[in-house]
Amino acid sequence: MKSPRRHGPPAGQRRPRSRGDRGRRALTALLAAGCVGVAGWLHPHWVPAPGPGGDDLPAARVLPAEAPAPAGAVRPDPAAPVPGAAAVAAAVDPALAGAPAGRRSVLVADALTGTPLLERDPDVPLVPASNQKLVTALSLLTHADPRQRLRTTVVQGQEPGTVVLVAGGDTLLSPGRSDPDAVLGRAGVRTLAEDTARALAERGAGGPGTVRWDASLFTGPALNGAWAAGDVAAGQIGPVAPMAFWSHRVPAGEGSSAARPADAARGVAEVFAAELAARLAAHGVPAPVPGVEPGRAPEGAAELAAVESAPLGEQAGLMLRDSDNHLAEVLSRLAARAADRPASIAGGRAAAAEALEAHGVGTAGVELSDASGMSLGNRIPARALEQVVRAMVTDPTGALVPGARALPVAGGSGTLADRFDEDAERPGRGLARAKTGTLNSVVSLGGHVTTDGGRLLTFSVLLNEVTDPAAARDAVDRAVAALARL
């Protein structure tokens, strides 16, 4: 098997930060002298506004979010006490006893040593829902450079009067101007059209009569047959293209609507064509709006203009924080391409399996059906998901850190912003980061939490055959909050 690519940050270089990162308050660090560990770097606790009850979140015990990556092999602080297995069981079992679920798979471990502290059917493979995105993030950050930016380009067409819009995998495009401070909308089609019009005007060329779009980057079916027709109809998931606005949403005014495009790549081409005509007119080159049609870029075609996406690490962060299904499927294909596999559904599955093996994650019982977790055909045990999280937490190269740092903060960000809001759950606020997962009969949560004693724990909780998802989520939140009190 070919060794996966690993990309750590250059010495002294900071990881790219999303817009949300800049709005967070830097917090104090509590680190033993000479014992700066990776847990401090990738597990920043931040304090949002006080919760509904006016309670402040716990003070931080680790490095702030903007801390630069440590060089070399690093580990969580070994000086913090490890909770005993009996204490962990006494904290977690009563909370999960109230979860209305027919099946469960649970594992809590010490992040530093990997020692299991609580096991409840941890090797039973269950449907993970959106916890599948943890595997997708691991695959992307294993195979691709998290600093890589995706280029959407315009090249000269083979025939006179044609240009080709070439998809580069950026599905977070904006129809407006590029926004250097954004993840969603970092690259804008209006900016691309302006630069293209300028290049054509400088060449003395007239406006093109045809804009072709090249979406050949991705191969195979755009729609995974494992997805429920109802989920596709509801827009929860749908066909995936290598070029789209707003993560496969239809532009509406200054933002996006909830509607999903029938053909995302064509939609980008149509907006680009209209913008190009308007920008050419501003350069004194009146031209009608070009027609659009699919096509391929000629080999060695001259590039006229390009825009670049946010780095892949930031895109992975957005995917994990917002649980973006379409983006997960896109990043899976990009991971496959980085692993020299076809950028397809099957290629993404193969790249993910390779990443699991590369990090020593047990694959017994693992079945990968999609990248987003929308398929009920996915199967993975809690032990494997805990190992995925622990791989991110303890990775000595720092390449996996964007995944661990981007997980939603309990009671503070992403899909956990409105959780951990009851009295028994509040102790976990600001101290846990985890990926959520919910389907009709599935509730899951996988991530890491710092105990009151300062020890970093990793955990995975999978509940299937759930009869009351809200009650199940509360039970899981209480269990994680109980870990934070240890």
N, C-alpha and C positions, 0 to 999 in steps of 0.2 A: 504494500500500500504506500502510495506517495505521502510523504510527510506534509501535514498542513502547514501553510504559511503562518508565521507568527510575527506580529508587528508590535514592538514596544515603542514608547515615546522616546525621542532623542533626549539625551541628558539635559536636564534643566528646562525642557519644553513643557508647557502646560497643555492639557487636553483642551480641545475646543469646547466652549460652553454654549448652551442654548440660551435663548432669551429668558426662559424661566430661571436658569441658574443665576443670572445677574440680579434678579430681584430678591434673592434669598439673603438673609442676614448671615454674615460670617459669625461663627460661634467659637467659644473658647475650647482649647484642647487640654486634655489631662493625660499626659504621656510620661511614663517613667524616663528618667534621664538615660540617653543612649539606647532607648528601646522604641524607636519610631517604627510602627508596624503598618502593614498594608491595611489592616482593619481601620486605622485612623484615617487613612487617605480616602478609602473608597466607601466608608460608612459614615458620611457627615450627617449629623443631626442638625436640623434647622428648625427654627421656631417661627411659625406663622402667627397671625393674630390669635389672641385668646379664643378658646372655644365658646360655644353657646353659653356655657355656665360661667364664663369669665375666668376659667382656670388657665394659668400659664402652663406651657409644656415644660417637661424636665429640662434642666440645663444640659448643654452638650458635654460629652465626655471625650470627644474625638476631634480630629482636625477639621477645619472649615472646608466647604465644598471647593474653594478655589485653590487649595493647596497643590503645589506641583507634584508630579509623580516622583516617588522615591526611586533611586537607582538601585539596580541589583536585586537579589533575592530578599524579600521581606515577608514577615509573617505577622499575624495578630499578636498583640501583647501577651506574652506567656505568663506575666506576673499576676494577671487577674485570676481570681479563684474560679474553678470549674464547679458549677452546681452539681450536686449529687443526683444520681438517677432517681432516688426515692423522692427528692424534693421536686424534681421535674415532673414526675408522675403525679405527685400530690397537687401540682399546679395545673397541669394540662388535663388530666383525666376527668375531673369534675366538670370542667368547662365543656369538653367535647361530649360528655354524657348527655347533654341537652340538645345535641344536634340531631334533627330529624332526618337521619340518613340510614339506608339499609346496608350500605357497604362503606368501608373507610380504609384508607392506607395512610399512616402517619409516621413521620420520623423526625426527631430532634437530635442534633449532633453538635459537638464542640467544633467550631470552625477551624481552630488551630490543629487539632489532632485527628479530627474525623471520628472520634469516639462517639458511638451512639449513646444518647442519654435517655431516649424514650423510643420504643418501637411498638407500633400497633399495626400488625399486618403490613409491614413496610415493603414487602416484596410482591404484594398483590397488584397486578397492573389494572389500573382504572382509567376512565375517561378523564383527561386533565383539564378540559375546556381551555381557557386562554393561558393556562400555565404551560401549554405547548410553546408559547412565545419565548419562554426561557430557553428552550432548545434551539429555536430559530436565532435568538441573539447569540448564543454560544457558537453556532455554526458560522454566522456572519463574522463575528469578531475573531474566530479562529482562522478562517480562510482569507479574509479581506483586511486591508489596512484601514483602521477606523478613521484615519485622516483623509482617506480618498474622497474626492469630490466627483460627482457624476456630471458629464458635459452633455448638454443638448446643443447640437451644432446645426448650422446651415451651410451647405456646400453647393457649388455650381453643378447644375444638372448636365447630363450628357447632351441633350438637345438644346439648341438656342431657345432662350425664353423660359427656361425651367430652373428652379432651385429645389433642393431636397432638404427637408427638415428631418434630421437624424436623431432618433430617440436614443438616449444614453442611459436609461434606467431611472431618471428623475421623475417621480410621480408626485412630487410636492411642488410642482410649478405653480406660479401665480400668473393670471392673465395680464397683470399690470407690470410695473417696473420691479426690478430685482430689489430685495430688501436684505442688506448685508447683516442685519441683526436678527433675522428670522431663521427658523428651521423650515417651517411651512411657508413657502414663498421666497426662499433665498434667491432662487432664479426666476426671473420674470420674462414672459413672452413679449411684452411691450419693449423691454430693453433689448431683447434679441432682435425684434423687428427693427428697432431704431439703428442698431449696429449693422444689420444687414442692409438697410436702405442706404446708410452712409457708405458702406463698402461698394454697393452697386453704383451709387452716384459718383464716387471717386474713380470708378472704372469707366465711367461714361456709358454704362449699360442702361437700357430701358427697363421698365418694370417687367417682371416675369408674367407670363400668361398662365403658368401652372406652378403650383406648389405641390410637390410630392412628399409624402411622409414615409419614412423608413422605420418600421417597427420590428425589424428582423432580429433585434437583440435577444428577444425571448422566443423560445420554440415550444412546440407542442400545444396542447389545449390551453386556452385562456381560462377555462372554467373547470374546476375540479368536480368530477362526477360524484364525489363523496359528500358534497354539500346538499343539505335539504333544500328542496325547491322553495319552500316557504321562506327560508332565510335569504335566499337569493332575491325572491320577489320583494322582501322587506328592505333590501339594500344592506343587510348585515354583511354580506359578502357578495362577490360577483366576478365577472371576467377581469383578468389582470392584464394590463398593458405596460410596456416599458416607458411610457410617457403619459402623464395625466396631470390635470389640475387638482390641487387641494386633496391629494391622496384619493383620487378617483371619486371626486364630487363635481357636480355641475356648478360653474361660477354663477353667482347671482349678486348683482350690484357690486358692493365693495368686498364681499366675502364669498361664501359658498352656500349652496342650498343643501338640503338633505338628500336631494335626488342623485342617483348614480347615472353616469353616462352610458349609453348603449355601446359606444365605441370611443373610448377615452382618447386614443391617439388621434383619431380623426377630429375630435373636438378641439384638440390643441392646434392641429393644422389649420382648421377653419378660423380660429381666432388669430393665429399668426398671419394668415393671408390677409385678413381685414386690416390688421395693424400695419402690415407691410405696405399696403396701398396708401394708408394714411400717412405713414412716415415718408414714403417716396414723394408724395405731394408736397410735404414740407420742405423737401430738397429740390423742389422745382421739377420733379419728374412725375407729371400726372399719369396715373395708370389705373385701370379698373381693378377691382378685387380679383386676384387670380383664382382660378378654379383649383380644387384640391383633389388628389387621387393618390392611392397607395403606390409605392415604388421602392426602388433600391438605389442607394447612393453609388455612383460610379467608383470603381477602384481608383484611388489616388486623386479624387476630386479636390479642387481647390476650396479651402474653407473660407467662408465669407464672414462668419460671426459665430460666437458661442457664449453660453452662460453656464455657470457652475452651481451645483447644488450645495447644500450644507454637507459637511463631512458625514460619512457613513456612521461613525460613532454617535453623532447627534441624531441621526435618523433612527438608529436603534433605540436611543433613549426615548424619542417621541413615540415609537411603536410600543415600548414597554409602559411608559407613563399613561398613555391614552388608550392602550389596548387596541391599537389600530389594526383591524383584520387585513385590509387590503395592503397596507404597508408591510405587514408580516410576510405576506405571500410574495411581494416584490423583493424584499430583502433576502428571502430564501433563494430566489432565482439568482440574485446577485452573488450570494455565497457560493452557489453552484458554479457560476461562471468564474469566480476567483479560484475555485478548486479545479479548474480545467474540466468542468463537466458541462453538459448542456444546461442552459438557463431555462429550465423547465420544471414542471411539478416533480417528475421523477429525479431530475438532477438535484433539486433541492433536498429531496428525501435522502439521496445518497450522500450528499455533502454533510447533512445533519448527522447521519449515522457515523460518518468518518470522524466528525468532530467529537462525538460522544466517546468513540474508541480512543481518540488521541488524548483525551483528558481522563481516561480511566473510569469513565462512567459505565456502570453495569448495564448491559442491554438485554438481559433476560426478561422476556415478556414485553419488551418495547415494540410497539407498532406505530409507525409514522404514516399518517394518512394525509395530513396537510401541515401547513406552517403556522396557521393562525389559531388552531384549536376549535374551529367551527365544526369540524367533522366529528361525529360520534364514533368513527372508526379508529381514532387515536387511542392508544393504550400505553400507559407508563406507570410504574410503581413509585411510591413516595421516595424510596431509597435513591432511585435514579435522579429524580428532580432535586433532591437535597444535594446530591453529588454535583449536579450542574451548578447550583447556587454556590456551593463551596469552591468549585473550580474558579468561578468568577471572583470570589472573595479572596482566595489565597494565591491567585496566579502571580508568579514571581516576575513575569515580564511586564505586567501592567496592561497588556493588550486587552484583557477581558474587563478591565475596570469600568469602561463606559456602561457595561451591562449592569454591574452591581450598583453603581452610583445612580443609575437612572430609574431604579425601581421606585414606585410610588411610596411616599412617606405616610405612615399611619396618621390619619387625621390632618394631613397637610397638603398633599399634592396628588395629581393624577386620579386614578380610579379609587384611591384610598382617602381622598380629600374629605368625603362625607361619612367616613366610617370611624370606628373607635370613638363614638360620641356618647356612649352611655357610661355610667359611673364605673362599672366593672371593667370597661374597655379602655378608659382614659389613661391608665398607666402605660399603655403601649404607644400613646401619641408621641410622635417625634423620635421614638427609639427603635421603631421597626421600619424596615423597607421590604416591600413584598409585591409580587405579581398576583393580581386577582384572577379569578376565573369563575364564570357563571354561564351555565346553560340551563335548560328547563329543569333538569333533574341532577345537576352537577354544581357543586361549589368547591373551589380550590383556593389555596393561598400558599405561596412558596417564596421564601426570602430569608432575611437575616435580622436578628434583633440583639441589642446589647442589654445585658442584665444590669441590675442595680449595682452588682459588684464589678461591672466593667468587662465582663466576658462576652465575646461575640459568639452567638449561636446561630446555626443554620437550621432551617426547618422546611418541611413540606407536609401539607395537610390536603388530602384528597377525599372528598365525600361524594358518593354516587347514590342513586336511588333516593334523592332528596325529595321530601314531600312539602317542605316549606323553606324555600331558598333564603328568605329574610332571616328566619330563626337560625338557619344553619350558618349564615354569615356572622351573625352576632355571637354564636357559640365559638366559632373559629377566632374571632377578634378577642373574645374573653380569654381564650387559651394563649394567644400570643401576648396579650397584656400581662397574663400571669407569669410568663417567662421573663418579661421585662422587670418584674418585681423581685426576681430571685437575686 
